[in-house]
Amino acid sequence: MTTSLADHLRALPDEALAALLQLRPDLVVPVPADVSALALRVESRVSVARALDGLDQFTLQILDAARLTRHPSDGTTSADAVLALATAGPHPPAPATVRGAVDRLRARFLLYGPEQALRITGSVDELAPYPAGLGRPAEELDLRAAALCADPAKLRRTLLAAPPSARAVLDRLAAGPPVGSVPPGSLRAPALGAEDDLPPDPTNGGAPTGSPVRWLVEARLLVAVSAGTVELPREVGLLLRRDTGPLGPLRADPPPVDAPPREAKAVDSAGVGQTMEVVRHTEALLEALTAEPAPVLRSGGIGVRDLRRLARSVTLDEPTTALLVEVAYAAGLLGELELPAAASRYGGEQQVLPTGAYEVWRAVSLAHRWEQLARAWLTMSRQAGLVGQRDDRDRPISALSPEAERAGAPAARRAVLAVLAELEPATAPTVEEVQALLDWRAPRRSRGREAAHREVLTEAARLGVTGLGALTSYGRLLLADVTATDERGGDDPLGLRTDTDGSDPSSTVRALDALLPAPVDHFLVQADLSVVVPGPPEPTLAAELEAVGEPESAGGASVYRVTTASVRRALDSGYTADDLHELFRRRSRTPIPQGLTYLVDDVARQHGGLRVGSAGGYVRSDDEALLAEVLADRRLTPLAFRRLAPTVLCTSYQVGRMLTALRDAGYAPVPEDASGTMVLARPRVRRAPTRTPSTGRTHDPLGTPRLALPRLMGVVEQIRRGEAAARAARRAPAVVRGGAARTAAGPLPAHGHTEALAVLQQAVRDKALVWVGYVDAHGATLSRLLRPVSIGAGYLRAEDERTEMLHTFALHRITAAVREE
């Protein structure tokens, strides 16, 4: 069969061969040496499984029809036979639909050959041993069962005589798969009176359980293929399917969705509100990790306690917090920082904290920030829903741990969103309807992944990709953009190009920008010292509010409150009282309350009243009464202050600890340098090394890089050259191939090493082609047709006639050389 398939592949034009490689991209990893190697790969088990995983339910049923109609002598079928079997049911599909499925199978070379002699690619029977859920023919299972099936009338009478419980077993096996397991020993006839020891079966008139299968085996309707396995013969299954057709119910079109479309504006509005929340919560999460980085466990990932702490700080549940952590890590906003063992709480060597890319992300627009997160979620190969579950060793799976890695996660997300994108816009199907559509689109791939698909729908709603259960307009654009990137992935095989650099907004960003409320550059100061921001703040305004206010609520209109601690924090970071007054006058659209002015002036008057130096630790102040209060404060007793002068106190502790203790006690000290100048600066922020986000790595749903059509044409050309070289190698002289025979006519082959060098030197002068035999690093004798270029320093440099590339060969490995005539 392999030779026949190779002949069919050789007869294809280059465009058709490139189309095959485009439909089955795994065939070019690595590039086959010639057409024969390509044919072997087309029939390999792994490649055929990948091809079958991408087919819909109807196409797989048509492939089963081809398998059922094979001629037993030569194993071929025809398009007409497939059409006749597919249309034999009570609700036959259109003939054009059946032929379209046959064409799809032939394009992928799961079927090949002329229409009247179609062959099925090898490994299909191994991967799906029961075509259409039917068992093997009775003659392959049992001769007595074959004799029963050969008499149709007797077979029908036997079926009619089956008890109700036995008929239920037959109906279940007839729907597929046709094999079932039974308890050991249940097929043997019980001893006299032993049936009373078995539990009764009400569906069988009170007969003991286990007797229906034994009755079917004794009636030859089932065949015991092993001690605990029975199989339904194909003839019995076809008879039981007389109402549905030999292939079972055929559905050429995907199942319908009964949910009515929602209003598109309402869907986008719901999604936009969620996008704002996602960006806000992600920023709060990263700020929490900036203030207190999470140590990395020895087994990898973030511990349960740290995840709970982060969830409390951002007021979210743990699954949503784990999702945001995973997405931020995939987007390159989180990373690990190497630390000495003594620097971590738990003695670890790494901490998770924001990277330098977080500063850039925080400075761009809200739409850009959301797109970076959503694109990372759509392409990351991690399944956040596994966090908190147990692994194979019954250990909890932590966030960012290797156990949450799943190569099929991107394919599952894109498959679910593709189902939503194919529906009418703003349609919100139920989870069961989405699962039914996935089962029809790719039944082999979706089988056993129902939980993962439900997680995708939940995560899409949390991230704002969907709204009210329907795909948003900007989510549809994001999916189309990622899919287009996959299709042109051959232009960027290393995944280094990114389309979200901010200089040229994508269609997703433009669509989301049009839906989001315009960012504001002002706020409203209330009499109770609360600051209301009527919309999403600009990045500059957000940074200023973070310095001077305490956040109280967020959403479409966020609220901050100015407190003594927030004003002191702003003064510590370098603001002066005049700077704060100017900030409120410039940003506020309402009159500044007198209480706010007094608060800023009072805190600024106290700010710097104490000076902390680094001379082992000293505190000085012009206010002697204030120093006396500090010296008498019992909360500061552990610092052991001593009075050096009426205006100076000293201690043996360092400046940092003194600053913390004094501020915790309610004072407002500031550090100073050796010259007595106040040192005002923002706290030093640590960042993890910048990571490359996963948003630029594009793969096909099965994990194989896709190549563009021009690259595929180059691959086809390389395969053709390999085929030509293989044909040429078969005509190479026997002495070059390792044989001892000598040609009767033509040039005399050079057997000795010295004679081979002479032939090569002459070929260099004449620029002639030479058959060179040599021993490779594995000890195998090979032959290649070369055009020698130079000889020197113990090496031969020659151009390979097949690849047109220069290669270097060690002269001591060359066994023979014969000029090509």
SULGIRA-V642921 format. One record per pair of residues at least 12 apart in sequence whose C-alpha atoms are under 8 Angstrom apart, sorted by the first residue. I is the first residue (numbers start at 1). GAP is how many residues later the second one is. Records with the same first field share a line. If there is no record, write none. Layout:
I->GAP  GAP
This chain:
2->37  38  41
3->33
5->34  107
6->29  30  32  33
8->104  105
9->26  30
10->25
14->699  702  703
15->698
17->699
18->691  694  695  698
19->88
20->87  88  89
21->691
22->684  685  687  690
23->85
24->23  26  27  84
25->679  680  681  682
26->21  678  679
27->14  15  20
28->687
31->684  688
32->687
33->686  689  690
34->685  686  687  688  689  692
35->684  685  687  688
36->687
42->67  79
43->78  79  80
44->78  79
45->77  78  79  81  82
48->62  75  76
49->75  78
50->652
51->57
52->392
53->389  390  391  392
54->388  390  391
55->386  387  388
56->384  385  386  387
57->194  382  383  384  385  386
58->43  192  193  194  382
59->42  43  45  46
61->71  186  189
62->20  24  36  39  40
63->39  42
64->67  68  183
65->17  20  21  66  67  182
66->12  15  16  54
67->53  64
68->63
69->12  13  16
75->44
76->41  42  43  44
77->39  40  41  42
78->37  38  39  40
79->20  23  36  37  39
80->36
83->12  15  16
85->161  162
86->12  160  161
88->157  158
89->153  154  155  156  157  158  159  160
90->153  154  155
91->159
92->158
93->157  158  159
97->155
109->12
130->47  48
132->44  115  116
133->41  42  43  44  45
134->40  42  43  44  98  99  100  103  104
135->42  43  44  96  97  98  99  102
136->96  97  98
137->96  97  98
138->95  96  97
141->82  84  92
142->81
144->76
145->75  76  77  78  88
148->72
149->86  87
158->61
159->62
162->54
163->41  49
164->39  40
165->38  39  47
166->38  46  47  49  50
169->43  44
170->62
171->69
173->59  64
174->58  63  64  66  67
175->73
178->53  54  55
179->50  51  52  53
180->49  50  51
181->47  48  49
182->46  47  48
183->45
184->43  44
185->42  43
186->24  25  28
187->23  26  27  30
188->26
189->25
195->13
196->12
221->12  15
254->183  186  187
255->181  182  185
257->172  176
258->171
259->168  169  170  171
260->167  168
261->163  164  165  166  167
262->164  165  166  208
263->163
264->161  162  208
267->159  199  200  201  203  204  205
268->199  204  205  247
269->198  246
270->194  197  198
271->190  193  194  195  196  197  201
272->192  240  243  244
273->191  283
274->187  188  189  190
275->95  188  189  190
276->90  279
277->278
278->92  184  185  186
279->87  90  91
281->33
282->42  43  46
283->79
284->30
285->25  28  29  40
286->48  67  68
288->22  25
289->21  63  64  65
290->63  64  395  396  397
293->58  59  60
294->12  57  58  59
295->49  50  51  53  54  55  56  57
296->40  52  53  54  55  56
297->51
298->50
299->102
300->98  100  101  102
301->97  98  99  100  101
302->50  96  97  98  99
303->95  96
304->94
307->14  15  92
319->65  66  68
320->142
322->62  65  77
323->61  62  136
325->74  75
326->56  58  73  74
327->46  47  49  50  53
328->45  48
329->71  364
330->46  47  50  363  364  365
331->41  42  44  45  46  361  362  363  364
332->23  25  358  359  360  361  362
333->21  22  23  24  25  28  357  358
334->18  19  20  21  24  354  357
335->17  18  19  20  353  354  355  356
336->14  15  16  17  352  353
337->13  14  15  16  350  351  352
338->12  13
339->12
352->336
353->333  334  335
354->333  334
355->332  333  334  335  336
356->331  332  333  334
357->333  334
362->177
363->176
364->138  175
365->173  174
367->142  143  145  146  149
368->132  134  137  141
371->107  137  138
372->128  323
374->89  91
375->103  107  320
376->317  318  319
378->32  35  36
379->31  315  316  318  319
380->29  30  314  315
381->24  25  26  27  28  29
382->22  23  24  25  27
383->21  22  23  26
384->15  20
385->67  70
386->18
387->12  17
391->12
407->296
408->293  294  295
410->291
411->289  290  291
412->40  41  44
413->40  43
414->65  287
415->23
416->18  22  37  40  41
417->54  62
418->61
419->15  18  19
420->14  50  51
421->50  55
425->45  46  48
426->44  45  46
427->42  43  44
428->40  41  42  43
429->40  41
430->39
431->23  26
435->15  18
473->38
474->34  35  37  38
475->33
477->30  31
478->29  30
482->216
485->213
486->212  213  214  220
487->219  220  221
488->218  219  220
489->209  210  216  217  218  219
490->215  216  217  218  221
491->216  217
493->212  214
494->203
495->201  202  203
496->200  201
497->199
498->197  198
499->197
517->18  19
518->17  18
519->16  17  18  19
520->13  14  15  16  17  18
521->16  17  20  66
522->15  19  65  66  67
523->64  65  66
524->64  65  66
525->63  64  65  66  67  68
526->64  67
527->66  68
529->32  33  34  64  66  67
530->29  30  31  32
531->28  29  30  31
532->25  26  27  28
533->24  25  26
534->22  23  24
535->21  22  23
536->20  21  22
545->15
547->19  22  23  26
548->14  18  19  21  22
549->12  13  14  17  18
550->12  13  16
562->34
564->35  39
567->33  36
568->35  36  39  100
571->33  36  109
572->98  108  109  110
573->107  108  109  110
574->106  107  108
576->28
577->23  24  27
580->20
581->16  19
606->62
607->61  62  63
608->60  61  62  70
609->12  13  14  59  60  61
610->58  59  60
611->58  59  60  61  67
612->43  46  47  57  58  59  60
613->42  58  59  60  61
614->40  41  59  60
616->34  35  36  37  38  39
617->33  34  35  36  37  38  41
618->30  31  32  33  37
619->29  30  31
620->27  28  29
621->26  27
622->25
623->24
624->22  23
627->20  21  22
635->30
636->25  26  29
639->12  13  14  19
640->12
655->16
659->12
718->85
721->81  82
722->80
724->78
725->77
729->54  55  56
732->39  51
733->38  85
735->14  16  38  81
736->35  36  37  46  47  79  80  81  82
737->36  44  45  46
738->35  43  44
747->71  72
748->70
749->67  68  69
750->66  67  68
751->64  65  66
752->63  64
753->61  62  63
756->58  59  60  61  62
757->60
759->58  59  60
760->28  57
761->30
763->24  25  56
764->23  24  25  26
767->20  21  22
768->19  20  51  52
769->16  17  18  19  50  51
770->15  16  17  18  47  48  49  50
771->12  13  14  15  46  47  48  49
772->12  13  14  42  43  44  45  46
773->41  42  43  44
774->39  40  41  42
775->38  39  40
776->37
784->16
785->15  16  17
786->12  13  14  15
787->12  13  14
794->16  17  18
795->13  14  15  16
796->12  13  14  15
797->12
